[in-house]
Amino acid sequence: MLKIINLSKSYKSKKAVDNVSMEIKKGEIFGFIGHNGAGKTTTIKSIVGIHDFEEGDVLINSKSIKKYPIECKKEIAYIPDNPDLYESLTGIGYLNFIADIFKVDKKERQEKIKYYSEKFEINRALGDLISSYSHGMKQKLAIISALIHNPKILILDEPFVGLDPKAAFTLKEIMREFCDEGGCIFFSTHVLEVAEKICDKIAIIKDGKLMAYGETKEVKGDKSLENIFMEMIDNE
């Protein structure tokens, strides 16, 4: 579903992402792990078409994000690490705005908004201005907006930041449900315990290069994912 082929992205003379290749298949939750500045967000922004890149390609269901950006973006949903929402809108106004962009019909959007807003317990706040929302509420709204148009692929940058334990648990449930229904998820995280528990595959990136990539149980072996990660980033 999502294939990254020899992706390289540079800022001036430095390669922020260096010849990275990964594949995320139908039904998989894929965790992307690295310290701050390792290249996670640059990789993600290249995947979703925000950043151009010098080498390689990104295929969304066999279509190149470079050659077919509009078609590819119809099939994905992206949530950045710090969602920038239109704070002058109400929660429901924002969700309807996103649904309008993706031409989601009225009945379907109402069903999805009801289902996900109740799951995340913000249904009573949808009539309020987004400017009054806490960071966690904004994160929940962004997640709902990402799911409203039935994307095939979810791409999330640190999705658990700002969520309380109950909301984080709900998100993990939704992620597995999404993949069980035929989607796939690529997400970055610093919460290694979560990645170890829910990810089918993981990749560890350091200084723009992949240090490990594969099924979670194979990458970590008999150790914890935290131990493997610390060994890799400390190994010069």
N, C-alpha and C positions, 0 to 999 in steps of 0.2 A: 504493500500500500504506500509506504514512504521509503524512498531509497535515496541515500546521500552518496554521491560518487566522487571521490577524490576532491572534496571541497577545500578550497583555499581562499582565505580572505585576508588582505593586508591593510594596515593603516600606516601610511608613509612607507617606511622601509621595513617595518616589522610585521611578520605574519601572525595575526591573531588566531587564525585557524589554518592548520597546516596539513593538507592532504588527508582529510578525514573522510572515511567511508563507513556507512552503517546502513542497516536495513531493518525496518519495522514492519512486521507482517500482520495480517488480519487477526484480530483477537488478542494482540500482545500489548502489555503495558511495559514501556521501555523507560528506564531511569537513566538520566544523564547527570553525571556527578563530577564535581570539580571545585576547587577553592575559588575565591573571588579573583577575577582577572584571568581565569584559566582558558576562557574562550566559549563558555556555555551560551551566554546571551548573544554573542556575535554569531555563533552557529545557528541559534534559533531564529534570529532576525534574518539570516541568509536563507534559511529554509522557507520562511513564510513570505519572502519577497520584499522585505523592508530594506535590507542591504543587498547591493549588487556584490558579486564576487568575481575574482579574476580567473579562477580555474575550477574545473569540475562541473557538476550539475546536481540538481535536486529534482527527483521525479515524484509527483503526486499521482498515484494510480497510473503510472507509466507516462504521464505528461510532464514536460519540463516546465518548472516554475519560471524559467527565463523566456521560453518561447510562448507559453500559454498561461500568463499570470492570472488573468481573469477566471479562466476555467478552473485552474488549480485552487484559487482562493474561494471558489464556491463550495469546494469539497473539504475545506479545512476550517477549524476555528482556532484562534490564537488568543491566549491571555498572557499579557506581559507581567513582569514581576511587580509592577506598580501601575495598575490599570488607570488610565486617564479617562474618566467619564465626564459627561456633560452635566455639571453640577446644577445648572439652572433648570434641568428637567426633573420631573418626579421619577421614581423608580419604574412605574408602569409606563410612563411616557418614553423612557429610554428603551425599555424592552420592546415596545411597539415600534419605535424608530428602527431598531435593529431588525425586527421582523419584517418591516416594510422594505428595507434594503434587500433582504433575501427573498422577498415576495412570498412570505409564509401566509397562508390563508387564515382567516379570522378564527375559525373553529380550532384549528391545530395550534395556533399560538396561544389561545385561551387555555387549552388543555395543558400545554407544556408549562406556561407561566404558573398555573394553579398547582401543578404537580411539584415543580422544583421550588417554588417560593414556599410551599408548605413544608417540603423536606428540609429546607434551610431556615425555616421559621422567620421569614421576613415578609410574609404575605400581608401582614397588617401595616407594614411600613411602606408598601409600594406607592401609596398616595402621597408620601412625603417627598420633599426635595432631596436630591442626592447630596446636596451640600450639608444636609443635617446628618448624613450617615457617618458611622464610625468606619475605620479602615476595614474592619472585618465585614461589615455590611456591604461596603463597596465591592469587596472581593467576591462575596456571595452573588451580588447582582451581576458582576462580570462573568461569573461561571454560568449563571442562568442564561445570560445573553449569548454565550458561546454555544449553548446546547439547543437554542431555539429553532435553528434552521436545519436540524438533522445532519450535521457534518459527518463525514466519514472518518476524519482524522482530527484528534485534539492535540494541540501543541501548547504546552503550558510551561511558563517560566516561574519557578518557585510558587506553585499554587497554594501551598499550605501556610505561607507567611500571613500572619494576621488573623488566621482562623482559630476559634476556640476549639477545645478538644472534641466537642460534640459535632461541630461543623466539619472538622477534619475527618472524623469518622464517617459522616454522611458523604463527604466528597470521595473517600476511598470506596464506599459502596457504589456510588454513581459511576466511578471510573471502571470498576469491574463489570458493572451492569452494561455500560457502554461497549466494552470490548466483547462481552458475551453475546451482544446483539450484532456483532460483525464489524465494529470499528477498531481502531487502534489508537494508542496514546503514547506520545513522546513528551516527557517532562523532565525539567531540571529540578534538583532539590539538594538542600543541605541536610535534610532530615534522613540520615542514613538508615535508621531503624525502619522507617516507613518504606524506603526503597528496597531494603532487604526482604521485607514481608510481602510487598504487593507486586514487585516487578518480575516479569518473566525473563527479561534481559536487562543488562545494564552496560554502560560504558563509562569509563573514567578518563577524563581529559586533564592534561597538565600542559601549560604553556602552549596551548593550541594543538597539541598532539594527543592522539589516543594512546593511553597507557594500558588499557584493558577493554575488552569488548566480548560479549557472549552471554550465554545463559547465566542467570544470577548464581545458581548453585555451583557452576563450573568456575566462575570468576573468583568466588570467595573460598571455595574448597571447604576445609575444615575450620576455617577462621571466621570471625565476624566480618561483615562488610566494612565496618569502621576500622578494624585492624588492617585490612588489605588496603584501604584508602590511605591511611596514615603511612604505611610502609612505602606506598608508591609516591606520595607527594614529598616525603622526606628523603627519598633515594635520589641523590644527585648524580 
